[in-house]
Structures are given as structure tokens and as C-alpha cells.
Amino acid sequence: MANPLPYFLFGLGVGAAAGILFAPKSGEETREELRQRAEEGREYLKRRGGELRVKTEEAIDRGREAVQGQREQLSTALEAGRRAYREATGHDPTTATAGS
């Protein structure tokens, strides 16, 4: 049997919306309530957007730090390889020409 919770929540939302729209309130009261709900939704989205922006910036910063660390490791490994080559051959690989 399917989980009835999503259907219940959907029905609850539809019922709440219908209750707001068909409640015995004046049109002005209903419009004001809808405006307030829209403003609450806008504030919620603004707050969540700010939180998401902060998390995204933190993730980008961590990614940059990881790339920099990898770059430093690669540079160290290349320099160690050059040193080993110089010691083994007596030649500097950075000054070698094609055909030497």
C-alpha cells in the first residue's frame, strides 16, 4: 500500500487554501491575508537563498583550496623529478632541447 502521508499533506494544503479563499471575510481582509502570506513566502525564499549563497561560497572556497593544494603537490613532485634527473644524468631537463 502506498504511503498516505503525501496525499494527506496535499489535501491539507488544498483545504487551507480553500479555507482562506472561501472564509466569510471581506475581500479586503482576504487580499490582505494573501498579501501577508505572499510576503512571508518571499521572506522565507530570501532567507533560504542567502543561506544557499553562503553554502555555495563556502564550497567554492573549499574547492579552490583543494585545487591550490593539488597544484602545490604537483609542483613539488615536478621539482623532485627534475632534481632526480639532474642527479642521475648530470643534465638539467628544463634546458634540454629537442634532439639533444
Secondary structure, DSSP 8 states (H G I E B T S, - for coil): ---SHHHHHHHHHHHHHHHHHHSS--HHHHHHHHHHHHHHHHHHHHHHHHHHHHHHHHHHHHHHHHHHHHHHHHHHHHHHHHHHHHHHHS--TTT--TT-
